[in-house]
Amino acid sequence: MKRIMTIIPLLLALLLGVQGAYASDAHGEDAKEESGLDVKEVIFHHLGDGYGWEVPFSHVYRIPLPVIVRAQDGNWFCFSSAKLSEVTVYEDESTGKKEETLTPVVHVAERDGKKYYFYIPHLTQHKTKVVELLPLSADADADATIKGTHPHEVADAATIDVNGKVFDIYRPFDISITKNVLALFIAAILVTAMVMSVVRFYSRRGLKAPRKGMGFMEMLIDFIYTGVIKSSLGAKANKFAPYLLTCFFFILTMNLLGLVVIFPGGANLTGNIAITLVLAVATFIITNVLGTKHYWKEIFWPDVPLFLKFPLPIMQMIEVFGIFTKPAALCVRLFANMMGGHMIVITLTLLIFIFAAFGAAALGASVVVSVLFTVFMLLLDVLVSFIQAYVFTLLSALFIAAAQENGHHAKDGEGHDIEPSVEA
């Protein structure tokens, strides 16, 4: 009970910090012209990727990350993301209130006497991505116009006007260490550290049972291996256990890190469809590359009445289509569930600022309701994090097991039919 009474105030403090962060997120360049809260912008800013990692409880100050891009002429550049933005102070003339905002700036790099201009636009199709600005006129001193200023941009279909100078936009080859990339590295390091701690324990103490955190890790490993991998793959469990266990702990770690507000948490990894797609493709490759002859026979000549597979290959088309729909279901299920959970938590928090416009009474009621529901959703998201990691691992194990079948008409020593098995 004492622990619960200690945890609840901490959760409330974190939520208040999140609310402050979201509130500051609603005041950028557009806040100078309008006072309304852009809910869509706040939600997608939180769920998206970025070239910097927000300092805890602030979206103005950021931890800079390395930007690595290749310019149009093939030259590579590596610089800090801090050079693409700077903190400025905006003062409301009517109230005199000062507020810090994050303003984009053009980074000018020079090599072999040539100047290169890198910028993060907000009005083009490359919004929030680093682009190279190419001056349209060779004699224009673009550096004198944009360096050290706060760019104002006007974009059309092909060009962008930055402070009166018109540029072509080139999207460079980009291998920058963004927030999601760094979060992937952090998750991989954490999973490796947790698993290797169990390995070191058994190498030093033999079969002595671990306790506390290490005992919990052993319990999870045994639960997934025995209840999911062994029960699905039988004697071939050891062959696929490393991949499936890695999937479970990697997804679980990414899910839980996404629920943490402060660094190194806060990155929406499993809510990024590119990441869930890579995980699904890994399962797709293992399933089909290591599939047995019987598995491929059932795809191209399934055991169904002849008219369903010849002369029109109806069943073959269905089976081939199924090869791709299974990993697609893995990808979309994990992405949609985790994205949905994050969006609900953010929306519940933003209700406080939405109802603030209706007066003090509505604001007070919305704070109580939003905080309670947000705490409930965060606790529910912790459970969902385990469930989604478990479901992805279970379905991957079932898909792999289906590709390891030996056949429906195997014979025993007396010539009788036996049930199909993956225990070859």
Salt bridges, closest charged atoms under 4 A:
ASP25 OD1 - HIS45 NE2 3.55
ASP25 OD1 - HIS59 ND1 3.89
GLU29 OE1 - LYS32 NZ 3.56
GLU41 OE1 - LYS127 NZ 3.77
GLU54 OE2 - HIS45 NE2 3.32
GLU54 OE2 - HIS59 ND1 3.58
GLU54 OE1 - LYS179 NZ 3.60
ASP73 OD2 - LYS114 NZ 3.22
GLU86 OE2 - HIS150 ND1 3.23
ASP143 OD2 - LYS115 NZ 2.85
ASP174 OD2 - ARG171 NH1 3.60
GLU298 OE2 - LYS297 NZ 3.31
ASP303 OD2 - HIS409 NE2 3.98
GLU414 OE1 - HIS416 NE2 3.53
ASP417 OD1 - LYS411 NZ 2.59
